[in-house]
Amino acid sequence: MPLYDHKISTLDGSDDSALAEQKGKLALVVNVASKCGLTPQYEQLEAIHERYADRGFAVLGFPCNQFGGQEPGTSEEIATFCSTTYGVTFPMFEKVDVNGDDRHPIYDELVSTPDAEGTAGDVQWNFEKFLVAPDGTVVQRFRPMTTPDDPAVIEAIEANLPS
């Protein structure tokens, strides 16, 4: 099933079809956390979201508490943290599991994509990134330590922007 066809609520719980609204855009799907050493990546995520939004691109954030309990907050607490600390304007979705028996179906599809070294499988940590084409197919995977403004990420975004 193409990624954009999955039902998932926004962080505020108001819309379970919000992912479908992203269909036709290039998206960088990221599992995020508020209390992680990589949390400052929010700043770079917001910057690339703003830089390419008018060209059919969006960052999509999926909070996850599976790695060291680093996203313990409620949806409201997560939203407040993201907006006040990092000025996040990109779409944020409900908290999900990205690994294990309760893994959200979106991540069932994402984790089958190998990274640059050819390794697929479970998400390694917070801020793992998946570049998803406008048709919902996964184009590329970037591990957590690859920052959103890394030249490889920017090059992949620019090469896959919708025409």
N, C-alpha and C positions, 0 to 999 in steps of 0.2 A: 504494500500500500504506500503510495507517495506520502512523504512526511506531512505535507500540508492538509491531507485528508483526515488526520487524527483529531479527535476531540480532546481538548484540554482547556481548562479554565484559565483566565488571566489571574494575576496575582491577587486582585481584589475579588475574584470569584464571580465577576459579573457576566462573563461571556465565554461559553465553551466552544465557540466557533472562531475565536480570534486568530487561531493559527491559520485557518483557511483564508483569512484576510491578507496573509502574507504571500499567498500563491501568486506567482508571476514575478516575485522578487528574488534576488540573490540574498541568502541569509547566512549569518554566522551564528550557529547555535552553540551556546556556552552554558555549562553547568556552573553556577556561581555560588559564592558563600561570603558572608559578611565579616567573618572573624578568622580569615585565613591570611597567611603571609603573602598570598597572591592577590588579595582583595584590591590592592591599588590598580590592578588591571582594569577595573571598572572605568578609570579615567581614560585609558586608551580605547576601551570598547566604545565609550560614549563619543570620543573624538572621531573614530572611524565611522561610527553610525552617522554622525552629523556630516562628515566629509562626503559620504557617498549616498546619503538618503535620497537626494533628488535625482539619483541615477538608478533607482530601483534596487537599493540595498537596505538591509536592516540587520541589526544585531538582535538576537532573541535570547533572553536570559531565563534560565531554568534553575531556580534555587534548589540546592540539594544539601542534606544534612548527613550524608553517609561517610564523610571523610573527617574524622576527628571531631564530630559534633560541631562543625564550624558554621552551621547555619541553623541555630536553635530557635530563632525568633518566629513570631507569628507572621502571617502575610502582611499585616499592617506595619509591624516593626521592620520587616525587610523593606517594604516600600518606602517608609520614612527614612531609613538609613541610606538607601540608594539615592533618593532624591536630594536629601539635605547634605550628604557627605560628598557625593560624586556628580550630582546634577543629572542623574540618569533619566533619559527621555525615551530610550528604546523599550519595546514591549517586554514585559516581564510576565512569566507564567507561574502557575501554582508550583509549590514545592513538590519535587518528584524524587524517586529513587532512580539512579542511573545504572546500578548494578544489582545483581541478586534476583531472588524469586519475585520480588515486587517491582522489578525494573519496569518503568513506563514503556509502553509499546513504541513510542518515538525512539527511545534509546535502544530498543531491540534492533531497530533498523540501523541506527547510527553506528553502533559498535561493530558491525560487520565490515565496516570500512577500515582498511589498513592505513597506518601512518606512513611517513616518508621512508621508514625502515622496513615496511612491509608487514608490520605487526597489527593485527586486528584484535578484538576482544574487549574486555572490560575497560571502562574509563579508569584512568590511573589516579586522578586526584581532581580537586576543584579547578575550574577554568580550563578544562579540555575543550577544544574548539572543533566544530565540524562546519565546513562550508557546504551549503546546500543550494543547488541550482534552482532557478525559477520553477522548474517542473517537479521539484521535490526529490530529486536524486542527489545523493551525497557525492560531492566533487573531491573533497580533500579533508584530511584530518590533521589537526595540530595538537600536540601534547601540551600539558599545562604550562611548562616552562617557556614555551614559545609565546612571546608577548603578542598582543593584537597588532602592534605597529611593526612587528618584525618584517623585514623586506619580503620574505617568502609568503607571508599572509597577505600583505598589500599587493604583491604581484598576482597571487591567486585571485584576489577580489577583482582587480582590474581586468584580468583575463576572462573573467566569467560574468561581468556585469551584463544585464539584459541590453539588447540593442535598442 
